[in-house]
Amino acid sequence: MAIKRKSICVITFPPMKAGLTPLSNLIDILSSSSDEIYLITGNDGYHYFTDNNDIHLYGIFHSTGNGSVNRIKNYIYTQFKIAHLLLKIINKVDVCIFFLGGEMLVLSLISAKVFKKKTITMLSGYSIKYEKDILSKIVTKLCTINFNLVDKIILYSPRLISEWNFEKYSHKILIAPRHFLDFSNFKLNIEFNQRNDFIGYVGRLSEEKGIINFIESIPLILKQKPDLNILVIGDGDLRNNVDKYLSNNGLENNVKLVGWSSREDLPKYLNSLKLLVIPSYTEGLPNIMLEAMACGTPVLATGVGAIPDIISDGETGFIMENNSPECIAENIFRAMEHPGLENIVKNSIIFVKNNFTYKKAVERYSEILDNAK
């Protein structure tokens, strides 16, 4: 039985749309282990929870700004605004969980430590090292301060300790994915053998996700499979680059670029695919992988983060050696021509149903909160 906590405060940097599902899942899980939930967030994160009467919601607006000077200035201002909100409620909370960019919020972490609150940093990913600008270098330093000061760090897989060079923090690391699926929505609706030759990418259009590598693999794929159709769902910093590449290479007729999908429409898209490609340079444990598996869609992914914990090549999906365009294309051919695809679909559905229920997630986090004493 979960030990009730007086209150938990979840603190995030203002998230993008891609962060709303992970944040919503975490709030749902913590609600079973806490008497009171406070959420400090911003932008889309704030608007998403405005109708949730089960939490105490506090929000700010963050503007990225143009140019390095404005970006740094706005970032510092946001740090102070979030820390100010935390100080207003600090005496009401027992545990502070930093999530979705919360690892950058050093002022808030220091505030929590000064008031002797238990602190946890939960990392869904660690892609800041792939950014090259001045602000990202500053943020990397702030993250290091966080990792040294915080009481506990939650990772989704023990593989991430070495992948992210976190060995020095191993004494404070706990392993617990916060993922669970709504199997009434994410389920097999269209039998695999009834689907058209459609493959897809779903995710943020940003460098660390390998989207450009995937787009550059398309001409190689179409040389061998000219009738194949490709679906790209998502948005991000590289949207214009993707549009330009598709236009310059005459790929508009083969590639459908739809922007962000609503949660309601996502199962429909996943049920239309014969293969989902995740060509990331770095990952934690991608929700979209689990959602695709639940919908009976085979997944081809790079073996980064917690992905190899879920995908066993040829059994529950496919792992590719790297994310070069050539490797992506070769592995797409391998996956689509694999004789055991029907069994892979069945194995994937069974795996996620056995491991990613709401009950399992609550059990994992009840134990985590007990260890945060």
Secondary structure, 3 states (H helix, E strand, C coil): CCCCECCEEEEECCCCHHHHHHHHHHHHHHCCCECCEEEEEECHHHHHCCCCCCCEEEEECCCCCCHHHHHHHHHHHHHHHHHHHHHHHHHHCCEEEEECCHHHCHHHHHHHHHCCCEEEEECCCCCHHHCCCHHHHHHHHHHHHHHHHCCEEEECCCHHHHHCCCHHHHHHEEECCCCCCCCCCCCCCCCHHHCCCEEEEECCCCHHHCHHHHHHHHHHHHHHCCCCEEEEECCCCCHHHHHHHHHHCCCCCCEEEEECCCCCCHHHHHCCCCEEEECCCCCCCCHHHHHHHHCCCCEEEECCCCHHHHCCECCCEEEECCCCHHHHHHHHHHHHCCCCHHHHHHHHHHHHHHHCCHHHHHHHHHHHHHCCC
